[in-house]
């Protein structure tokens, strides 16, 4: 399992791995998952076509469904 790191740019594939899901599943649920990510880190989207997620501050580096607001 990967841990989020501050001041790091993540691709959809890397975030899918962090959430413990496949890249295609993440792509289909991206908005919902990015909303869920707010409980774990402050972030901003960067890039033009292929938006990447830049993590500014990490509250919880490891994904845990119980730490999620949607739990």
N, CA and C atoms as a LAMMPS dump frame, in Angstrom:
ITEM: TIMESTEP
0
ITEM: NUMBER OF ATOMS
213
ITEM: BOX BOUNDS ff ff ff
-5.0000000000000000e+02 5.0000000000000000e+02
-5.0000000000000000e+02 5.0000000000000000e+02
-5.0000000000000000e+02 5.0000000000000000e+02
ITEM: ATOMS id mol type element x y z
1 1 1 N 0.851 -1.185 0
2 1 2 C 0 0 0
3 1 3 C 0.888 1.237 0
4 2 1 N 0.548 2.187 -0.851
5 2 2 C 1.361 3.399 -0.917
6 2 3 C 0.839 4.424 0.09
7 3 1 N 1.713 5.338 0.474
8 3 2 C 1.356 6.425 1.375
9 3 3 C 1.422 7.739 0.611
10 4 1 N 0.513 8.631 0.914
11 4 2 C 0.543 9.944 0.3
12 4 3 C 1.691 10.752 0.896
13 5 1 N 2.33 11.527 0.052
14 5 2 C 3.425 12.388 0.495
15 5 3 C 3.098 13.818 0.103
16 6 1 N 3.443 14.759 0.972
17 6 2 C 3.202 16.169 0.697
18 6 3 C 4.077 16.662 -0.451
19 7 1 N 3.601 17.678 -1.145
20 7 2 C 4.309 18.292 -2.27
21 7 3 C 4.646 17.294 -3.371
22 8 1 N 3.702 16.397 -3.647
23 8 2 C 3.901 15.356 -4.654
24 8 3 C 2.731 15.363 -5.628
25 9 1 N 3.036 15.126 -6.901
26 9 2 C 2.04 15.073 -7.959
27 9 3 C 1.679 13.608 -8.225
28 10 1 N 0.392 13.279 -8.203
29 10 2 C -0.068 11.905 -8.401
30 10 3 C -0.927 11.787 -9.652
31 11 1 N -0.725 10.706 -10.387
32 11 2 C -1.554 10.401 -11.547
33 11 3 C -2.804 9.666 -11.085
34 12 1 N -3.763 9.519 -11.983
35 12 2 C -4.971 8.749 -11.658
36 12 3 C -4.617 7.322 -11.276
37 13 1 N -3.657 6.739 -11.982
38 13 2 C -3.254 5.355 -11.709
39 13 3 C -2.686 5.229 -10.292
40 14 1 N -1.866 6.187 -9.89
41 14 2 C -1.27 6.139 -8.548
42 14 3 C -2.336 6.333 -7.465
43 15 1 N -3.289 7.229 -7.714
44 15 2 C -4.358 7.424 -6.736
45 15 3 C -5.268 6.203 -6.663
46 16 1 N -5.511 5.572 -7.799
47 16 2 C -6.31 4.344 -7.801
48 16 3 C -5.641 3.289 -6.924
49 17 1 N -4.326 3.174 -7.051
50 17 2 C -3.581 2.22 -6.228
51 17 3 C -3.715 2.588 -4.753
52 18 1 N -3.629 3.873 -4.427
53 18 2 C -3.752 4.316 -3.043
54 18 3 C -5.134 3.975 -2.478
55 19 1 N -6.174 4.147 -3.31
56 19 2 C -7.534 3.813 -2.884
57 19 3 C -7.782 2.301 -2.887
58 20 1 N -6.857 1.526 -3.431
59 20 2 C -7.022 0.076 -3.477
60 20 3 C -8.006 -0.366 -4.538
61 21 1 N -7.982 0.305 -5.674
62 21 2 C -8.902 -0.042 -6.749
63 21 3 C -8.186 0.008 -8.094
64 22 1 N -8.86 -0.475 -9.121
65 22 2 C -8.272 -0.459 -10.461
66 22 3 C -8.415 0.929 -11.069
67 23 1 N -7.503 1.246 -11.986
68 23 2 C -7.479 2.569 -12.614
69 23 3 C -8.789 2.885 -13.331
70 24 1 N -9.386 1.914 -14.009
71 24 2 C -10.65 2.145 -14.717
72 24 3 C -11.782 2.461 -13.748
73 25 1 N -11.819 1.768 -12.624
74 25 2 C -12.839 2.031 -11.608
75 25 3 C -12.665 3.429 -11.039
76 26 1 N -11.419 3.802 -10.808
77 26 2 C -11.142 5.146 -10.289
78 26 3 C -11.601 6.203 -11.289
79 27 1 N -11.305 5.99 -12.565
80 27 2 C -11.688 6.952 -13.606
81 27 3 C -13.201 7.147 -13.639
82 28 1 N -13.963 6.066 -13.439
83 28 2 C -15.432 6.14 -13.454
84 28 3 C -15.988 6.856 -12.224
85 29 1 N -15.226 6.859 -11.118
86 29 2 C -15.699 7.445 -9.864
87 29 3 C -14.82 8.608 -9.405
88 30 1 N -14.107 9.225 -10.326
89 30 2 C -13.083 10.206 -9.967
90 30 3 C -13.629 11.339 -9.086
91 31 1 N -14.756 11.937 -9.464
92 31 2 C -15.298 13.042 -8.67
93 31 3 C -15.588 12.617 -7.239
94 32 1 N -16.217 11.469 -7.085
95 32 2 C -16.561 10.955 -5.756
96 32 3 C -15.293 10.677 -4.942
97 33 1 N -14.305 10.076 -5.587
98 33 2 C -13.067 9.732 -4.888
99 33 3 C -12.264 10.973 -4.515
100 34 1 N -12.27 11.992 -5.371
101 34 2 C -11.567 13.231 -5.036
102 34 3 C -12.246 13.927 -3.863
103 35 1 N -13.56 13.832 -3.787
104 35 2 C -14.284 14.38 -2.639
105 35 3 C -13.882 13.621 -1.372
106 36 1 N -13.756 12.324 -1.48
107 36 2 C -13.352 11.479 -0.352
108 36 3 C -11.909 11.794 0.071
109 37 1 N -11.063 12.12 -0.893
110 37 2 C -9.662 12.436 -0.626
111 37 3 C -9.511 13.639 0.296
112 38 1 N -10.493 14.535 0.303
113 38 2 C -10.438 15.73 1.148
114 38 3 C -10.317 15.393 2.634
115 39 1 N -10.778 14.222 3.038
116 39 2 C -10.657 13.803 4.439
117 39 3 C -9.23 13.387 4.78
118 40 1 N -8.422 13.132 3.755
119 40 2 C -7.074 12.629 3.968
120 40 3 C -5.98 13.643 3.632
121 41 1 N -6.296 14.625 2.782
122 41 2 C -5.262 15.564 2.348
123 41 3 C -5.87 16.808 1.709
124 42 1 N -5.094 17.905 1.762
125 42 2 C -5.41 19.095 0.964
126 42 3 C -4.728 18.903 -0.375
127 43 1 N -5.439 19.193 -1.462
128 43 2 C -4.859 18.973 -2.784
129 43 3 C -5.38 20.004 -3.762
130 44 1 N -4.729 20.056 -4.91
131 44 2 C -5.236 20.853 -6.023
132 44 3 C -4.99 20.088 -7.304
133 45 1 N -5.859 20.325 -8.294
134 45 2 C -5.714 19.678 -9.594
135 45 3 C -4.794 20.526 -10.451
136 46 1 N -3.889 19.874 -11.17
137 46 2 C -2.953 20.576 -12.038
138 46 3 C -2.92 19.917 -13.403
139 47 1 N -2.621 20.711 -14.413
140 47 2 C -2.524 20.187 -15.771
141 47 3 C -3.705 20.602 -16.612
142 48 1 N -3.564 20.414 -17.915
143 48 2 C -4.619 20.823 -18.84
144 48 3 C -5.569 19.671 -19.144
145 49 1 N -5.174 18.782 -20.046
146 49 2 C -6.046 17.669 -20.427
147 49 3 C -6.111 16.612 -19.327
148 50 1 N -4.979 16.058 -19.002
149 50 2 C -4.894 14.977 -18.016
150 50 3 C -4.604 15.588 -16.655
151 51 1 N -5.632 15.85 -15.882
152 51 2 C -5.458 16.472 -14.574
153 51 3 C -4.745 15.514 -13.626
154 52 1 N -3.744 16.046 -12.959
155 52 2 C -3.042 15.294 -11.926
156 52 3 C -3.353 15.962 -10.6
157 53 1 N -3.174 15.223 -9.529
158 53 2 C -3.499 15.722 -8.205
159 53 3 C -2.209 16.055 -7.463
160 54 1 N -2.073 17.317 -7.068
161 54 2 C -0.913 17.758 -6.312
162 54 3 C -1.315 17.806 -4.838
163 55 1 N -0.651 16.991 -4.028
164 55 2 C -0.947 16.923 -2.594
165 55 3 C -0.163 18.02 -1.883
166 56 1 N -0.895 18.937 -1.242
167 56 2 C -0.25 20.046 -0.54
168 56 3 C 0.023 19.699 0.922
169 57 1 N -0.959 19.101 1.594
170 57 2 C -0.81 18.741 3.006
171 57 3 C -1.516 17.415 3.243
172 58 1 N -0.857 16.522 3.968
173 58 2 C -1.412 15.199 4.251
174 58 3 C -1.885 15.139 5.703
175 59 1 N -3.14 14.713 5.894
176 59 2 C -3.67 14.499 7.241
177 59 3 C -3.503 13.037 7.638
178 60 1 N -3.772 12.151 6.696
179 60 2 C -3.691 10.705 6.923
180 60 3 C -3.068 10.086 5.68
181 61 1 N -1.806 9.604 5.761
182 61 2 C -1.1 9.139 4.567
183 61 3 C -1.596 7.81 3.987
184 62 1 N -2.244 6.979 4.796
185 62 2 C -2.692 5.66 4.337
186 62 3 C -4.209 5.668 4.23
187 63 1 N -4.726 5.153 3.116
188 63 2 C -6.18 5.102 2.93
189 63 3 C -6.795 4.077 3.863
190 64 1 N -7.839 4.506 4.538
191 64 2 C -8.588 3.644 5.437
192 64 3 C -10.05 4.029 5.264
193 65 1 N -10.86 3.092 4.843
194 65 2 C -12.266 3.389 4.57
195 65 3 C -12.953 3.99 5.796
196 66 1 N -12.563 3.572 6.986
197 66 2 C -13.173 4.096 8.207
198 66 3 C -12.797 5.555 8.435
199 67 1 N -11.689 6.019 7.867
200 67 2 C -11.279 7.41 7.992
201 67 3 C -11.996 8.304 7.011
202 68 1 N -12.724 7.704 6.128
203 68 2 C -13.415 8.444 5.085
204 68 3 C -14.726 9.008 5.614
205 69 1 N -15.1 10.194 5.124
206 69 2 C -16.38 10.8 5.509
207 69 3 C -17.542 10.005 4.963
208 70 1 N -17.324 9.255 3.892
209 70 2 C -18.42 8.504 3.282
210 70 3 C -18.693 7.176 3.992
211 71 1 N -17.897 6.831 4.997
212 71 2 C -18.062 5.564 5.717
213 71 3 C -19.302 5.603 6.567
